Structure formats: C-alpha cells, structure tokens
Amino acid sequence: MISLNQFKGCSLAFFDRHGGQGRAPYADRNISFGVGDDEEVVRKNRESVQEALGIDFLVSARQVHGDKIFCYTGESLENGEIEGVDALLTQKRGVGLMIQQADCQAVLFHDPVKHAIAAVHCGWRGSVNGIIGKTVARMRDDFGSNPADLLAAVSPSLGPCCGEFINWEKELPGQFSKFQVGDSHFDFWRITKMQLQESGLKESAVTIAGICTVCSRDYFSYRRSRRKNGGFTGRNCSVIALDKK
C-alpha cells in the first residue's frame, strides 16, 4: 500500500495485490466483483481496505471505460457500486471513493478549500474521451471548486516502458504523438499530467506514483496476465476519503 500524507484533510492510498485473501489468479487482494472471483472473498478484501483507512463505507463503480460521472450524496447502494460510470465525486466524510484497475490509472483529486474529493478510472479510452477534464469541470460545477486549488495523484499503472499501442494511429489523437517514446509506445503518465494542467491544476499539485503495473508483480496487471492465461486476473484499488470530523 502506498499512502500519500501530503493531502491534508483526507486519506488516500494505492493498494497493491498483497494483504488480502484469494486464490490464483486472484491472489491476494482482488477487490473486483466482476472478474470471476468468489464474492465473499472480495467482500472481505474490501473490508480490509476500509479497515486500513478507517472509513465507514466504500463507493465504487462498474467501470466501462466511458466518461460518465456520479456524485455520491449518501444514497444506499448495492455492494456500494454504481453501474456504468468511471468517475466518482463526493463531499461526504468517512466515505471512500474506490477505483478498480489492472493497468489503467486511478486519478484521485482533493479540493482542500471546498472539502471535496473525486476518483477517476482512466485508461487510454478515458484519456481520449477527456474524462480528467470533465471531472475537474464537474467539481467546479457541483462544488464550486477552483481547479488551481485541486491536488491530484496518479496511481501505479501502465508505464511508458510497457505502453505499447499497435493501432495507435487509429486509436490515439494526433496531440498524443509528442508523448510517443518508441515505434508504438506512449507515456500516458505524461499525457495525464498534461491533461491535468490543461484543466487548470498547477504542475506542483500533481503527484505520479511512477510504478508500472506490468513490470511490478506487486500489482495485478491485465496486460501481463493476458500473455499467460488469457487476461484472467484481479484488480488493484485506489481509494480517497475525506477525514471524519
């Protein structure tokens, strides 16, 4: 687990695959209900995340690589999950916003002025769809956030070393070409940083973990597992929660 302490007023952590329950290919701490793992094991793994951060409730999403955003205001949710969204917002204290990923980025936001948080699931499709900028705009609209006040942290995720996109000429916009680091490799950490700054965040407000989930066996990786067993693997999680008063 990587915990960031510079986000005063909230708890934030990137969890690796260790410290939970489960059997291969989901060992140890898979937190996704949607990959074929035993549901009771997943619940226990989610409870371990709550306990580690001292929070009351986790809100997550059945992510679809889209650009829909959900603002949680305290309603009851089955398994704590929202169908078909890829970004979550809240001003509720003690509630953890959780992103599930296995190579995609989790981008976590904190507004220390308006006491609001957001969590974004951002794969390459999310980058193309501009979900980061849309989330910042939604925080401005819903909470009155000033982008210059926001802090952002980017989880362990696909690094430039393993970010190969064979069909990049069809899939990626031309503006991404300046982040091409090989014949078909792209640096999506830098792309995200660019999109955050274009959305109004200060460069100094952006923290990037800089750990490639494909290279590091401490994390679940879809790309790595696809080479071994057709892509069957668990999901890591990243969580942010406003501290309780």
Secondary structure by P-SEA (a helix, b strand, c coil): cccccccccbbbbbbcccccccccccccccccccccccaaaaaaaaaaaaaaacccbbbbccccccbbbbbbccccccccccccccbbbbcccccccccccccbbbbbbbccccccbbbbbccaaaaaaaaaaaaaaaaaaacccccccbbbbbcccccccccccccccccccccccccccccccccaaaaaaaaaaaaccccccccccccccccccccccaaaaaaccccbbbbbbbbbbcccc
